[in-house]
Amino acid sequence: MTGMVEKKGWGLWLTHVGLLAGIIIICYPLYIALIASTVTQADLVTPPMPLLPGGHFLENYRAALFSGMSTPVWKMMANSLVMALGITIGKISISLISAYAIVYFRFPLRSFFFWLIFLTLMLPVEVRIVPTYEVVAGMHLLNSYSGLILPLVASATATFLFRQLFMTIPDELVEAARVDGAGPIRFFFDILLPLSRTNIAALFVILFIYGWNQYLWPLLITTDPVMNTIVMGIKQMLPSGDQTVEWPVIMATAILAMVPPVAVVIGMRNLFVKGLIESEK
């Protein structure tokens, strides 16, 4: 028994050491980026690279936010925020309604329509990007928030997850709501939405990060620099040719670009974990 306990203790220590090593490997590049955003260009190009914060934090971040490009970083971050929130709220709203209709309404070819929605997983925006662009251009939605958001709103994955959730709700609860006189709208808002709270939170985190990190679609449909997103802005800050790369400003922009998604993950971490592991309502 003692040997087993000692073995278990060593295994526990090895697990923690492995986790700590993984955290260091993941966080070290972020730490270097943070350090690089607080020093001068001369400090970065002169070896050895500093490993402690410098004294140019406010200067570099002010330059990143308000100068250095045709479109300020704060404006590109606002564009990314509008796009990410629009995609997230749109996906969740449409998926909730479609899953509700598929599970609780009886209509012809109900299963066929569900699997038709599910098959769209094989057609991501990268596959259908040319016809989608033609449709958006034909509707005069280029260089607009609607053009950034609407083509990415539908989500077969979220519809499938909400469908599976709704199918686990006992029929007795549905019957009780019907006996109490709850109509379809009241049942949806008073019963289904509260039961879906943790799942909505988990999907919100995942979809917000998905929308925030979009690059190809905004690059294709935005020709006006005012509509650039922050991911596009970081790429455009890397000049071609012999121009000097302002690494402190670029690193400051990269750190700023990570703040909203990290804030969403930290702020909703409890609901996010519950939404991923909760199996019974």
C-alpha positions in Angstrom: 0.0 0.0 0.0 2.8 2.4 0.8 4.5 1.7 -2.5 1.2 2.4 -4.3 0.8 5.7 -2.4 4.4 6.8 -3.2 3.9 5.8 -6.9 0.7 7.9 -7.0 2.5 10.8 -5.4 5.3 10.7 -8.0 2.7 10.5 -10.7 1.0 13.6 -9.3 4.3 15.5 -9.2 5.2 14.4 -12.8 1.8 15.6 -14.0 2.2 19.0 -12.4 5.7 19.3 -13.8 4.4 18.4 -17.3 1.6 21.0 -17.0 4.1 23.6 -15.8 6.4 22.9 -18.7 3.5 23.2 -21.1 2.4 26.5 -19.6 6.0 27.9 -19.9 6.2 26.8 -23.6 2.9 28.4 -24.4 3.3 31.6 -22.4 7.0 32.4 -23.2 6.3 33.8 -26.7 3.6 36.0 -25.2 6.0 37.2 -22.5 8.5 38.1 -25.2 5.9 40.0 -27.1 4.9 41.9 -24.0 8.5 42.8 -23.2 9.1 43.8 -26.9 6.1 46.2 -26.6 7.7 48.1 -23.8 11.2 48.8 -25.2 12.6 50.7 -28.1 13.5 49.5 -31.6 17.2 49.9 -30.7 16.8 47.7 -27.7 15.3 44.9 -29.8 17.9 45.0 -32.6 20.9 45.1 -30.3 21.7 41.7 -28.8 21.0 40.4 -26.3 17.3 41.0 -26.3 16.0 42.4 -23.0 14.0 40.0 -20.8 12.6 42.6 -18.4 10.0 45.3 -19.2 11.3 48.7 -20.5 10.2 52.2 -19.9 8.4 52.9 -23.2 5.1 51.1 -22.4 2.8 54.2 -22.7 4.7 55.5 -25.7 4.5 52.3 -27.8 0.9 51.6 -26.9 -0.1 55.2 -27.7 1.6 54.9 -31.0 -0.1 51.6 -31.7 -3.6 52.9 -30.9 -3.6 56.3 -32.5 -0.9 56.5 -35.2 1.4 54.6 -37.5 -1.3 53.4 -40.0 -3.9 54.9 -42.3 -6.5 53.4 -39.9 -5.9 53.7 -36.2 -5.7 50.4 -34.2 -8.5 51.4 -32.0 -10.8 51.7 -35.0 -9.7 48.3 -36.3 -10.4 46.8 -32.9 -13.8 48.4 -32.9 -14.5 46.8 -36.3 -13.3 43.4 -35.1 -15.5 43.8 -32.0 -18.6 44.6 -34.0 -17.9 41.7 -36.4 -17.2 39.2 -33.6 -20.3 40.2 -31.6 -22.5 40.2 -34.7 -21.3 36.7 -35.7 -21.6 35.4 -32.2 -25.1 36.7 -31.4 -26.3 35.9 -34.9 -25.1 32.3 -34.8 -26.5 31.6 -31.4 -29.9 33.3 -32.1 -30.4 31.5 -35.4 -29.2 28.2 -34.0 -31.5 28.4 -31.0 -34.5 29.1 -33.2 -33.7 26.4 -35.8 -33.0 23.8 -33.1 -36.2 24.7 -31.3 -38.2 24.3 -34.5 -36.6 20.9 -35.4 -37.2 19.4 -32.0 -40.6 20.8 -30.9 -42.5 21.4 -34.1 -43.9 18.6 -36.3 -43.6 19.4 -40.0 -42.9 17.4 -43.1 -39.3 16.5 -43.9 -38.1 17.7 -40.5 -35.2 15.3 -40.3 -34.3 16.0 -43.9 -34.0 19.7 -43.2 -31.9 19.1 -40.1 -29.4 16.9 -42.0 -29.4 19.4 -44.8 -28.3 22.0 -42.3 -25.7 19.6 -40.9 -24.3 18.9 -44.3 -23.3 22.6 -44.6 -20.4 21.7 -42.3 -18.7 20.4 -45.5 -19.0 23.9 -47.1 -17.1 26.4 -44.9 -16.7 29.9 -46.1 -13.3 29.2 -47.7 -14.9 26.6 -50.0 -17.8 28.8 -51.1 -16.0 32.1 -50.9 -16.3 33.1 -54.6 -20.1 32.7 -54.9 -20.6 34.2 -51.5 -18.5 37.2 -52.6 -20.7 37.5 -55.7 -23.9 37.5 -53.6 -22.5 40.1 -51.2 -21.2 42.3 -54.0 -24.6 42.0 -55.8 -26.4 43.2 -52.6 -24.0 46.1 -52.3 -22.7 45.0 -48.9 -19.0 45.4 -49.6 -17.2 47.6 -47.0 -20.0 47.2 -44.5 -20.6 45.5 -41.2 -23.5 43.6 -42.8 -21.1 42.2 -45.4 -18.7 41.2 -42.7 -21.3 39.5 -40.5 -24.1 38.0 -42.5 -22.3 35.4 -44.6 -20.7 33.9 -41.4 -23.9 33.9 -39.3 -25.3 30.4 -40.0 -23.9 27.6 -37.9 -24.7 24.0 -38.3 -22.5 23.0 -35.3 -24.4 25.3 -32.9 -27.7 24.0 -34.3 -26.7 20.5 -33.7 -25.5 21.2 -30.1 -28.8 22.9 -29.2 -30.8 20.2 -30.9 -29.0 17.6 -28.7 -29.6 19.7 -25.6 -33.3 20.2 -26.3 -33.7 16.4 -26.9 -32.5 15.7 -23.3 -35.2 17.9 -21.8 -37.9 15.5 -20.3 -41.3 15.3 -22.0 -42.9 15.8 -18.6 -41.5 19.4 -18.5 -43.1 20.1 -21.9 -46.4 18.7 -20.7 -46.3 20.7 -17.5 -45.7 23.9 -19.4 -48.6 23.0 -21.8 -50.9 22.4 -18.8 -49.9 25.7 -17.3 -51.0 27.4 -20.5 -47.5 28.3 -21.8 -47.5 28.8 -25.6 -44.5 28.1 -27.8 -43.0 31.6 -27.3 -43.3 31.6 -23.6 -42.0 28.0 -23.4 -39.0 29.1 -25.4 -38.1 32.1 -23.4 -39.1 31.0 -19.9 -37.9 27.4 -19.9 -35.6 26.6 -22.8 -33.4 29.7 -22.7 -32.7 29.4 -18.9 -31.8 25.7 -19.3 -29.5 26.6 -22.2 -27.6 29.3 -20.3 -24.4 27.5 -19.8 -24.4 26.1 -23.3 -25.0 29.5 -24.7 -22.1 30.9 -22.7 -19.7 28.1 -23.9 -20.7 28.8 -27.5 -20.4 32.5 -27.0 -16.7 32.2 -26.0 -15.9 29.8 -28.9 -17.8 31.8 -31.5 -16.5 35.2 -30.3 -12.9 34.0 -30.7 -13.8 32.6 -34.1 -15.3 35.9 -35.3 -12.4 37.9 -33.8 -9.8 35.9 -35.6 -11.4 36.1 -39.1 -8.9 37.1 -41.7 -9.7 35.8 -45.2 -13.3 37.0 -45.5 -12.6 40.6 -44.2 -9.6 40.8 -46.4 -11.7 39.9 -49.4 -14.7 42.2 -49.0 -13.1 45.3 -47.4 -11.3 47.6 -49.8 -11.8 50.7 -47.6 -9.1 50.9 -44.9 -11.7 52.3 -42.5 -13.3 48.8 -42.4 -10.1 46.9 -41.7 -10.1 44.5 -38.8 -7.3 44.1 -36.2 -6.1 40.8 -37.7 -5.7 42.5 -41.1 -4.0 45.4 -39.4 -1.3 43.3 -37.8 -0.5 41.8 -41.2 -0.4 45.2 -42.9 2.0 46.6 -40.3 4.7 44.3 -41.7 6.1 46.4 -44.5 7.5 44.9 -47.7 10.8 45.8 -49.2 13.5 47.7 -47.2 11.3 49.6 -44.9 12.0 49.5 -41.2 9.8 47.2 -39.2 8.7 49.0 -36.0 8.6 45.8 -33.8 7.7 47.5 -30.5 4.6 49.0 -32.1 3.7 45.7 -33.9 4.1 43.8 -30.6 2.0 46.4 -28.8 -0.7 45.9 -31.4 -0.6 42.1 -31.1 -1.0 42.4 -27.3 -3.9 44.8 -27.7 -5.5 42.3 -30.2 -5.4 39.6 -27.6 -7.1 41.6 -24.8 -10.8 41.3 -25.9 -10.8 37.5 -26.5 -8.8 36.9 -23.3 -11.2 39.1 -21.4 -14.2 37.1 -22.7 -12.6 33.8 -21.8 -11.7 35.0 -18.2 -15.0 36.7 -17.7 -17.1 33.7 -18.7 -14.7 30.9 -17.7 -17.1 29.4 -15.1 -20.1 29.2 -17.4 -17.8 28.1 -20.2 -16.6 25.1 -18.3 -20.1 24.2 -17.1 -21.4 24.4 -20.6 -18.7 21.9 -21.8 -19.1 19.3 -19.1 -22.7 19.6 -17.9 -24.7 16.7 -19.1 -27.8 16.8 -16.9 -30.2 19.7 -16.5 
